[in-house]
Amino acid sequence: MNDKIVYLFLLNMWIMKRIDEAYLSEQVVKGRINEGEKAVILVASQVV
């Protein structure tokens, strides 16, 4: 369940433009999210 919370948190931070792709890549390396979750986050729309 904790992994889902991290994923949703990062998704929301992406949507609000608080993090970038490099930060997401770091989270994959640290094992907090996987490549599939990163890909889904990257295709999500961001606020303008």
Secondary structure, 3 states (H helix, E strand, C coil): CHHHHHHHHHHHHHHCCCCCHHHHHHHHHCCCCCHHHHHHHHHCCCCC
